[in-house]
Amino acid sequence: MRMPLTQGELEKLVHALSMEFFHKPFIDEVSFNARLRTTGGRYIPSKRKIELNPKYLTEIGREEFEGIIKHELCHYHLHIEGKGYKHRDPEFRQLLKETKSPRFCGALPSIEESRVKHHYECVRCKQVYNRSRQVNIKKYRCGKCRGKLTKV
């Protein structure tokens, strides 16, 4: 898999976002990690390193990817300052709001498509239901209008 940005371009992007939104330099290590499966990125406090999933840049786009970088920079800067840098900490949540960083990243389209295997539709209101597991259409009804479901 070809990386969408070179290592130098990635470092410049992270440093620029750090200066723009946090007014502090990013002086540690950042890299792509294509083995990340369920997340857009992670901050490793013991190494002071940010790892980013390149699939988010190629599949969802640069804007979403920059949001992931800002999220990881929130962890990074709070950790360096000795403040609460974990998801449950109030300092972390406040910094996310101040920098307009996303709290979570959405699922990758390639993974989301592979999870959905069964498609159902309500006969009455045409509501569509996509499920990874099969639904017993004799037992379950539409949650919107109580109509019968059919497999599409």
N, CA and C atoms as an extended XYZ file, in Angstrom:
456
Properties=species:S:1:pos:R:3:atomname:S:1:resname:S:1:resid:I:1 pbc="F F F"
N         0.852       -1.189        0.000 N   MET     1
C         0.000        0.000        0.000 CA  MET     1
C         0.890        1.243        0.000 C   MET     1
N         0.666        2.116       -0.957 N   ARG     2
C         1.429        3.348       -1.063 CA  ARG     2
C         0.886        4.364       -0.062 C   ARG     2
N         1.777        4.986        0.685 N   MET     3
C         1.358        5.986        1.661 CA  MET     3
C         0.938        7.260        0.920 C   MET     3
N        -0.188        7.853        1.321 N   PRO     4
C        -0.695        9.048        0.635 CA  PRO     4
C         0.170       10.287        0.830 C   PRO     4
N         0.941       10.342        1.899 N   LEU     5
C         1.874       11.435        2.164 CA  LEU     5
C         3.234       10.825        2.482 C   LEU     5
N         4.281       11.540        2.167 N   THR     6
C         5.604       11.081        2.579 CA  THR     6
C         5.777       11.368        4.070 C   THR     6
N         6.802       10.788        4.661 N   GLN     7
C         7.066       11.008        6.089 CA  GLN     7
C         7.312       12.493        6.372 C   GLN     7
N         8.049       13.150        5.499 N   GLY     8
C         8.324       14.580        5.676 CA  GLY     8
C         7.066       15.426        5.583 C   GLY     8
N         6.207       15.112        4.618 N   GLU     9
C         4.945       15.857        4.468 CA  GLU     9
C         4.049       15.652        5.687 C   GLU     9
N         4.022       14.424        6.212 N   LEU    10
C         3.217       14.135        7.403 CA  LEU    10
C         3.729       14.935        8.596 C   LEU    10
N         5.029       14.971        8.791 N   GLU    11
C         5.607       15.726        9.903 CA  GLU    11
C         5.301       17.216        9.780 C   GLU    11
N         5.397       17.759        8.563 N   LYS    12
C         5.079       19.179        8.348 CA  LYS    12
C         3.615       19.467        8.648 C   LYS    12
N         2.724       18.573        8.210 N   LEU    13
C         1.285       18.746        8.445 CA  LEU    13
C         0.979       18.738        9.937 C   LEU    13
N         1.528       17.781       10.670 N   VAL    14
C         1.270       17.687       12.110 CA  VAL    14
C         1.837       18.919       12.826 C   VAL    14
N         3.029       19.344       12.453 N   HIS    15
C         3.622       20.530       13.082 CA  HIS    15
C         2.776       21.781       12.798 C   HIS    15
N         2.305       21.911       11.536 N   ALA    16
C         1.484       23.078       11.167 CA  ALA    16
C         0.167       23.095       11.941 C   ALA    16
N        -0.491       21.939       12.065 N   LEU    17
C        -1.754       21.874       12.821 CA  LEU    17
C        -1.514       22.158       14.300 C   LEU    17
N        -0.394       21.692       14.826 N   SER    18
C        -0.070       21.938       16.225 CA  SER    18
C         0.110       23.438       16.484 C   SER    18
N         0.818       24.101       15.595 N   MET    19
C         1.029       25.541       15.764 CA  MET    19
C        -0.267       26.329       15.566 C   MET    19
N        -1.077       25.926       14.584 N   GLU    20
C        -2.314       26.662       14.280 CA  GLU    20
C        -3.349       26.541       15.385 C   GLU    20
N        -3.569       25.335       15.899 N   PHE    21
C        -4.658       25.123       16.855 CA  PHE    21
C        -4.218       25.124       18.316 C   PHE    21
N        -2.971       24.779       18.599 N   PHE    22
C        -2.506       24.682       19.985 CA  PHE    22
C        -1.467       25.743       20.334 C   PHE    22
N        -0.920       26.429       19.308 N   HIS    23
C         0.095       27.468       19.493 CA  HIS    23
C         1.325       26.927       20.220 C   HIS    23
N         1.607       25.642       19.994 N   LYS    24
C         2.763       24.976       20.593 CA  LYS    24
C         3.366       24.064       19.537 C   LYS    24
N         4.675       23.900       19.538 N   PRO    25
C         5.291       23.029       18.533 CA  PRO    25
C         5.123       21.554       18.870 C   PRO    25
N         5.045       20.735       17.843 N   PHE    26
C         5.084       19.284       18.002 CA  PHE    26
C         6.523       18.874       17.725 C   PHE    26
N         7.211       18.373       18.738 N   ILE    27
C         8.648       18.110       18.600 CA  ILE    27
C         8.992       16.627       18.610 C   ILE    27
N         8.007       15.768       18.765 N   ASP    28
C         8.279       14.340       18.868 CA  ASP    28
C         7.985       13.619       17.557 C   ASP    28
N         7.789       12.312       17.638 N   GLU    29
C         7.693       11.476       16.448 CA  GLU    29
C         6.244       11.248       16.022 C   GLU    29
N         6.022       11.248       14.704 N   VAL    30
C         4.733       10.902       14.119 CA  VAL    30
C         5.005        9.982       12.932 C   VAL    30
N         4.121        8.998       12.745 N   SER    31
C         4.309        8.080       11.619 CA  SER    31
C         2.982        7.455       11.231 C   SER    31
N         2.965        6.868       10.036 N   PHE    32
C         1.809        6.093        9.599 CA  PHE    32
C         1.942        4.685       10.154 C   PHE    32
N         0.798        4.083       10.492 N   ASN    33
C         0.754        2.678       10.908 CA  ASN    33
C        -0.442        2.049       10.209 C   ASN    33
N        -0.186        1.343        9.113 N   ALA    34
C        -1.262        0.741        8.329 CA  ALA    34
C        -1.883       -0.462        9.022 C   ALA    34
N        -1.277       -0.926       10.113 N   ARG    35
C        -1.829       -2.075       10.831 CA  ARG    35
C        -2.962       -1.683       11.777 C   ARG    35
N        -3.164       -0.393       12.016 N   LEU    36
C        -4.281        0.035       12.859 CA  LEU    36
C        -5.577       -0.342       12.147 C   LEU    36
N        -6.485       -1.015       12.854 N   ARG    37
C        -7.688       -1.511       12.206 CA  ARG    37
C        -8.961       -0.794       12.654 C   ARG    37
N        -9.068       -0.495       13.937 N   THR    38
C       -10.325        0.040       14.457 CA  THR    38
C       -10.260        1.507       14.820 C   THR    38
N        -9.158        2.163       14.524 N   THR    39
C        -9.017        3.551       14.936 CA  THR    39
C        -8.272        4.354       13.869 C   THR    39
N        -8.481        5.650       13.895 N   GLY    40
C        -7.805        6.532       12.949 CA  GLY    40
C        -6.402        6.893       13.373 C   GLY    40
N        -6.125        6.791       14.669 N   GLY    41
C        -4.799        7.120       15.162 CA  GLY    41
C        -4.683        6.787       16.632 C   GLY    41
N        -3.456        6.849       17.126 N   ARG    42
C        -3.246        6.636       18.556 CA  ARG    42
C        -2.021        7.403       19.010 C   ARG    42
N        -2.067        7.794       20.292 N   TYR    43
C        -0.932        8.459       20.930 CA  TYR    43
C        -0.347        7.483       21.936 C   TYR    43
N         0.956        7.259       21.868 N   ILE    44
C         1.640        6.350       22.785 CA  ILE    44
C         2.428        7.203       23.774 C   ILE    44
N         1.912        7.369       25.007 N   PRO    45
C         2.551        8.268       25.971 CA  PRO    45
C         3.987        7.865       26.342 C   PRO    45
N         4.262        6.567       26.471 N   SER    46
C         5.603        6.134       26.894 CA  SER    46
C         6.670        6.492       25.864 C   SER    46
N         6.291        6.551       24.589 N   LYS    47
C         7.243        6.902       23.526 CA  LYS    47
C         7.054        8.333       23.031 C   LYS    47
N         5.981        8.983       23.501 N   ARG    48
C         5.596       10.316       23.016 CA  ARG    48
C         5.523       10.308       21.491 C   ARG    48
N         4.778        9.337       20.976 N   LYS    49
C         4.688        9.125       19.537 CA  LYS    49
C         3.227        9.059       19.113 C   LYS    49
N         2.935        9.653       17.948 N   ILE    50
C         1.598        9.581       17.355 CA  ILE    50
C         1.680        8.671       16.134 C   ILE    50
N         0.759        7.706       16.075 N   GLU    51
C         0.652        6.832       14.911 CA  GLU    51
C        -0.706        7.087       14.266 C   GLU    51
N        -0.716        7.209       12.938 N   LEU    52
C        -1.938        7.529       12.204 CA  LEU    52
C        -2.232        6.460       11.163 C   LEU    52
N        -3.511        6.199       10.960 N   ASN    53
C        -3.959        5.195       10.005 CA  ASN    53
C        -4.073        5.847        8.619 C   ASN    53
N        -3.248        5.445        7.643 N   PRO    54
C        -3.280        6.081        6.323 CA  PRO    54
C        -4.568        5.808        5.539 C   PRO    54
N        -5.306        4.767        5.922 N   LYS    55
C        -6.546        4.435        5.213 CA  LYS    55
C        -7.581        5.545        5.359 C   LYS    55
N        -7.554        6.255        6.494 N   TYR    56
C        -8.510        7.347        6.693 CA  TYR    56
C        -8.258        8.489        5.717 C   TYR    56
N        -6.993        8.744        5.411 N   LEU    57
C        -6.665        9.802        4.457 CA  LEU    57
C        -7.107        9.411        3.050 C   LEU    57
N        -6.877        8.171        2.663 N   THR    58
C        -7.219        7.750        1.294 CA  THR    58
C        -8.714        7.520        1.116 C   THR    58
N        -9.411        7.012        2.134 N   GLU    59
C       -10.832        6.668        1.982 CA  GLU    59
C       -11.790        7.789        2.357 C   GLU    59
N       -11.472        8.561        3.392 N   ILE    60
C       -12.425        9.571        3.876 CA  ILE    60
C       -12.013       10.983        3.471 C   ILE    60
N       -10.726       11.245        3.389 N   GLY    61
C       -10.293       12.558        2.931 CA  GLY    61
C        -9.450       13.305        3.939 C   GLY    61
N        -8.881       14.383        3.454 N   ARG    62
C        -7.917       15.153        4.241 CA  ARG    62
C        -8.554       15.856        5.438 C   ARG    62
N        -9.752       16.386        5.283 N   GLU    63
C       -10.389       17.117        6.376 CA  GLU    63
C       -10.622       16.220        7.591 C   GLU    63
N       -11.146       15.028        7.361 N   GLU    64
C       -11.374       14.066        8.441 CA  GLU    64
C       -10.039       13.634        9.055 C   GLU    64
N        -9.032       13.452        8.201 N   PHE    65
C        -7.713       13.036        8.662 CA  PHE    65
C        -7.092       14.118        9.550 C   PHE    65
N        -7.254       15.368        9.188 N   GLU    66
C        -6.742       16.463       10.015 CA  GLU    66
C        -7.455       16.503       11.364 C   GLU    66
N        -8.737       16.150       11.387 N   GLY    67
C        -9.464       16.053       12.653 CA  GLY    67
C        -8.873       14.983       13.554 C   GLY    67
N        -8.482       13.859       12.965 N   ILE    68
C        -7.848       12.784       13.736 CA  ILE    68
C        -6.511       13.265       14.294 C   ILE    68
N        -5.754       13.984       13.486 N   ILE    69
C        -4.459       14.518       13.950 CA  ILE    69
C        -4.678       15.476       15.126 C   ILE    69
N        -5.670       16.363       15.019 N   LYS    70
C        -5.953       17.309       16.111 CA  LYS    70
C        -6.334       16.552       17.384 C   LYS    70
N        -7.118       15.480       17.246 N   HIS    71
C        -7.509       14.668       18.401 CA  HIS    71
C        -6.265       14.093       19.088 C   HIS    71
N        -5.365       13.534       18.300 N   GLU    72
C        -4.149       12.951       18.867 CA  GLU    72
C        -3.236       14.030       19.455 C   GLU    72
N        -3.228       15.208       18.855 N   LEU    73
C        -2.442       16.316       19.413 CA  LEU    73
C        -3.000       16.771       20.759 C   LEU    73
N        -4.312       16.652       20.955 N   CYS    74
C        -4.898       16.961       22.269 CA  CYS    74
C        -4.301       16.031       23.326 C   CYS    74
N        -4.250       14.722       23.016 N   HIS    75
C        -3.620       13.776       23.937 CA  HIS    75
C        -2.174       14.186       24.208 C   HIS    75
N        -1.453       14.478       23.140 N   TYR    76
C        -0.022       14.779       23.206 CA  TYR    76
C         0.271       16.000       24.085 C   TYR    76
N        -0.367       17.125       23.786 N   HIS    77
C        -0.053       18.360       24.506 CA  HIS    77
C        -0.474       18.289       25.974 C   HIS    77
N        -1.613       17.664       26.266 N   LEU    78
C        -2.031       17.536       27.664 CA  LEU    78
C        -1.086       16.610       28.425 C   LEU    78
N        -0.624       15.550       27.789 N   HIS    79
C         0.307       14.631       28.446 CA  HIS    79
C         1.619       15.334       28.790 C   HIS    79
N         2.138       16.118       27.865 N   ILE    80
C         3.395       16.837       28.098 CA  ILE    80
C         3.248       17.845       29.235 C   ILE    80
N         2.069       18.474       29.316 N   GLU    81
C         1.838       19.472       30.370 CA  GLU    81
C         1.492       18.843       31.720 C   GLU    81
N         1.353       17.517       31.749 N   GLY    82
C         1.034       16.836       32.999 CA  GLY    82
C        -0.431       16.925       33.380 C   GLY    82
N        -1.281       17.204       32.418 N   LYS    83
C        -2.721       17.297       32.680 CA  LYS    83
C        -3.397       16.004       32.245 C   LYS    83
N        -4.703       15.910       32.505 N   GLY    84
C        -5.456       14.709       32.133 CA  GLY    84
C        -5.589       14.588       30.623 C   GLY    84
N        -4.972       13.570       30.049 N   TYR    85
C        -4.946       13.409       28.591 CA  TYR    85
C        -5.798       12.238       28.106 C   TYR    85
N        -6.478       11.556       29.018 N   LYS    86
C        -7.291       10.406       28.625 CA  LYS    86
C        -8.704       10.862       28.251 C   LYS    86
N        -9.423       10.004       27.531 N   HIS    87
C       -10.744       10.368       27.011 CA  HIS    87
C       -11.728       10.809       28.099 C   HIS    87
N       -11.632       10.232       29.268 N   ARG    88
C       -12.600       10.557       30.331 CA  ARG    88
C       -12.253       11.821       31.116 C   ARG    88
N       -11.056       12.343       30.927 N   ASP    89
C       -10.610       13.504       31.700 CA  ASP    89
C       -11.274       14.794       31.215 C   ASP    89
N       -11.716       15.653       32.154 N   PRO    90
C       -12.373       16.898       31.753 CA  PRO    90
C       -11.471       17.846       30.959 C   PRO    90
N       -10.163       17.858       31.288 N   GLU    91
C        -9.239       18.718       30.538 CA  GLU    91
C        -9.192       18.315       29.068 C   GLU    91
N        -9.194       17.000       28.838 N   PHE    92
C        -9.149       16.493       27.470 CA  PHE    92
C       -10.418       16.885       26.711 C   PHE    92
N       -11.557       16.688       27.331 N   ARG    93
C       -12.829       17.029       26.668 CA  ARG    93
C       -12.924       18.524       26.391 C   ARG    93
N       -12.431       19.340       27.309 N   GLN    94
C       -12.461       20.789       27.117 CA  GLN    94
C       -11.562       21.198       25.955 C   GLN    94
N       -10.363       20.614       25.867 N   LEU    95
C        -9.448       20.949       24.780 CA  LEU    95
C       -10.011       20.492       23.427 C   LEU    95
N       -10.712       19.368       23.399 N   LEU    96
C       -11.363       18.928       22.160 CA  LEU    96
C       -12.354       19.987       21.680 C   LEU    96
N       -13.150       20.521       22.610 N   LYS    97
C       -14.131       21.552       22.253 CA  LYS    97
C       -13.447       22.823       21.760 C   LYS    97
N       -12.397       23.241       22.468 N   GLU    98
C       -11.705       24.484       22.106 CA  GLU    98
C       -11.072       24.409       20.722 C   GLU    98
N       -10.556       23.245       20.359 N   THR    99
C        -9.876       23.092       19.067 CA  THR    99
C       -10.788       22.529       17.985 C   THR    99
N       -12.056       22.302       18.329 N   LYS   100
C       -13.042       21.731       17.409 CA  LYS   100
C       -12.541       20.405       16.813 C   LYS   100
N       -11.990       19.589       17.693 N   SER   101
C       -11.494       18.268       17.292 CA  SER   101
C       -12.590       17.230       17.515 C   SER   101
N       -12.644       16.216       16.678 N   PRO   102
C       -13.673       15.180       16.861 CA  PRO   102
C       -13.352       14.297       18.062 C   PRO   102
N       -14.386       13.838       18.751 N   ARG   103
C       -14.176       12.958       19.898 CA  ARG   103
C       -13.889       11.538       19.426 C   ARG   103
N       -14.554       11.121       18.357 N   PHE   104
C       -14.354        9.804       17.764 CA  PHE   104
C       -14.240        9.971       16.260 C   PHE   104
N       -13.616        9.008       15.599 N   CYS   105
C       -13.601        9.034       14.134 CA  CYS   105
C       -14.610        8.007       13.640 C   CYS   105
N       -15.214        8.289       12.511 N   GLY   106
C       -16.199        7.382       11.952 CA  GLY   106
C       -15.553        6.110       11.419 C   GLY   106
N       -16.388        5.123       11.130 N   ALA   107
C       -15.886        3.863       10.590 CA  ALA   107
C       -15.463        4.053        9.139 C   ALA   107
N       -14.458        3.317        8.741 N   LEU   108
C       -14.009        3.361        7.348 CA  LEU   108
C       -15.077        2.774        6.440 C   LEU   108
N       -15.321        3.380        5.290 N   PRO   109
C       -16.325        2.832        4.369 CA  PRO   109
C       -16.023        1.388        3.954 C   PRO   109
N       -14.761        1.057        3.764 N   SER   110
C       -14.410       -0.301        3.348 CA  SER   110
C       -14.756       -1.322        4.425 C   SER   110
N       -14.593       -0.955        5.696 N   ILE   111
C       -14.926       -1.864        6.792 CA  ILE   111
C       -16.434       -1.907        6.996 C   ILE   111
N       -17.097       -0.770        6.893 N   GLU   112
C       -18.542       -0.695        7.083 CA  GLU   112
C       -19.269       -1.539        6.031 C   GLU   112
N       -18.808       -1.477        4.783 N   GLU   113
C       -19.438       -2.252        3.722 CA  GLU   113
C       -19.300       -3.745        3.967 C   GLU   113
N       -18.152       -4.160        4.472 N   SER   114
C       -17.933       -5.583        4.684 CA  SER   114
C       -18.758       -6.114        5.852 C   SER   114
N       -19.154       -5.254        6.780 N   ARG   115
C       -19.946       -5.693        7.931 CA  ARG   115
C       -21.407       -5.909        7.574 C   ARG   115
N       -21.952       -5.103        6.668 N   VAL   116
C       -23.366       -5.199        6.322 CA  VAL   116
C       -23.556       -6.328        5.326 C   VAL   116
N       -24.330       -7.328        5.742 N   LYS   117
C       -24.555       -8.482        4.878 CA  LYS   117
C       -26.025       -8.684        4.533 C   LYS   117
N       -26.918       -8.168        5.373 N   HIS   118
C       -28.353       -8.407        5.187 CA  HIS   118
C       -29.094       -7.078        5.069 C   HIS   118
N       -29.949       -6.986        4.070 N   HIS   119
C       -30.716       -5.769        3.806 CA  HIS   119
C       -32.200       -6.097        3.889 C   HIS   119
N       -32.918       -5.304        4.679 N   TYR   120
C       -34.358       -5.494        4.860 CA  TYR   120
C       -35.067       -4.184        4.565 C   TYR   120
N       -36.336       -4.304        4.172 N   GLU   121
C       -37.137       -3.119        3.881 CA  GLU   121
C       -38.540       -3.336        4.416 C   GLU   121
N       -39.114       -2.275        4.962 N   CYS   122
C       -40.490       -2.332        5.453 CA  CYS   122
C       -41.436       -2.263        4.261 C   CYS   122
N       -42.438       -3.137        4.269 N   VAL   123
C       -43.407       -3.172        3.180 CA  VAL   123
C       -44.261       -1.905        3.177 C   VAL   123
N       -44.599       -1.403        4.347 N   ARG   124
C       -45.513       -0.269        4.467 CA  ARG   124
C       -44.825        1.086        4.245 C   ARG   124
N       -43.761        1.394        4.993 N   CYS   125
C       -43.159        2.741        4.931 CA  CYS   125
C       -41.838        2.793        4.164 C   CYS   125
N       -41.358        1.655        3.690 N   LYS   126
C       -40.142        1.557        2.874 CA  LYS   126
C       -38.862        1.909        3.636 C   LYS   126
N       -38.911        1.866        4.975 N   GLN   127
C       -37.716        2.072        5.792 CA  GLN   127
C       -36.728        0.935        5.506 C   GLN   127
N       -35.446        1.284        5.310 N   VAL   128
C       -34.423        0.288        4.996 CA  VAL   128
C       -33.604       -0.020        6.249 C   VAL   128
N       -33.341       -1.290        6.467 N   TYR   129
C       -32.523       -1.744        7.582 CA  TYR   129
C       -31.365       -2.567        7.043 C   TYR   129
N       -30.131       -2.173        7.385 N   ASN   130
C       -28.934       -2.917        7.004 CA  ASN   130
C       -28.373       -3.554        8.261 C   ASN   130
N       -28.206       -4.859        8.230 N   ARG   131
C       -27.753       -5.586        9.415 CA  ARG   131
C       -26.610       -6.530        9.075 C   ARG   131
N       -25.719       -6.728       10.040 N   SER   132
C       -24.651       -7.706        9.845 CA  SER   132
C       -25.152       -9.112       10.161 C   SER   132
N       -26.142       -9.210       11.025 N   ARG   133
C       -26.736      -10.506       11.348 CA  ARG   133
C       -28.119      -10.616       10.722 C   ARG   133
N       -28.514      -11.852       10.474 N   GLN   134
C       -29.817      -12.101        9.883 CA  GLN   134
C       -30.918      -11.835       10.904 C   GLN   134
N       -32.048      -11.301       10.448 N   VAL   135
C       -33.186      -10.985       11.303 CA  VAL   135
C       -34.325      -11.938       10.958 C   VAL   135
N       -35.016      -12.443       11.992 N   ASN   136
C       -36.178      -13.299       11.780 CA  ASN   136
C       -37.361      -12.406       11.412 C   ASN   136
N       -37.714      -12.366       10.111 N   ILE   137
C       -38.758      -11.442        9.647 CA  ILE   137
C       -40.164      -11.885       10.062 C   ILE   137
N       -40.314      -13.108       10.540 N   LYS   138
C       -41.612      -13.552       11.070 CA  LYS   138
C       -41.818      -13.033       12.489 C   LYS   138
N       -40.721      -12.785       13.186 N   LYS   139
C       -40.782      -12.364       14.580 CA  LYS   139
C       -40.696      -10.847       14.745 C   LYS   139
N       -39.881      -10.176       13.905 N   TYR   140
C       -39.629       -8.746       14.071 CA  TYR   140
C       -40.362       -7.912       13.028 C   TYR   140
N       -40.721       -6.682       13.434 N   ARG   141
C       -41.426       -5.738       12.580 CA  ARG   141
C       -40.630       -4.453       12.446 C   ARG   141
N       -41.122       -3.556       11.619 N   CYS   142
C       -40.497       -2.251       11.429 CA  CYS   142
C       -40.603       -1.446       12.722 C   CYS   142
N       -39.516       -0.807       13.125 N   GLY   143
C       -39.508        0.000       14.339 CA  GLY   143
C       -40.188        1.341       14.163 C   GLY   143
N       -40.424        1.723       12.927 N   LYS   144
C       -41.025        3.027       12.637 CA  LYS   144
C       -42.552        2.945       12.586 C   LYS   144
N       -43.069        1.933       11.833 N   CYS   145
C       -44.531        1.889       11.624 CA  CYS   145
C       -45.145        0.534       11.975 C   CYS   145
N       -44.342       -0.407       12.453 N   ARG   146
C       -44.785       -1.755       12.825 CA  ARG   146
C       -45.192       -2.613       11.616 C   ARG   146
N       -44.773       -2.205       10.406 N   GLY   147
C       -45.086       -2.975        9.211 CA  GLY   147
C       -44.188       -4.196        9.081 C   GLY   147
N       -44.566       -5.093        8.146 N   LYS   148
C       -43.780       -6.297        7.922 CA  LYS   148
C       -42.483       -5.979        7.202 C   LYS   148
N       -41.448       -6.785        7.475 N   LEU   149
C       -40.153       -6.636        6.824 CA  LEU   149
C       -39.984       -7.684        5.735 C   LEU   149
N       -39.307       -7.300        4.667 N   THR   150
C       -38.929       -8.239        3.614 CA  THR   150
C       -37.440       -8.134        3.368 C   THR   150
N       -36.834       -9.258        3.002 N   LYS   151
C       -35.409       -9.258        2.682 CA  LYS   151
C       -35.231       -8.717        1.286 C   LYS   151
N       -34.314       -7.768        1.118 N   VAL   152
C       -34.083       -7.160       -0.194 CA  VAL   152
C       -32.941       -7.879       -0.873 C   VAL   152
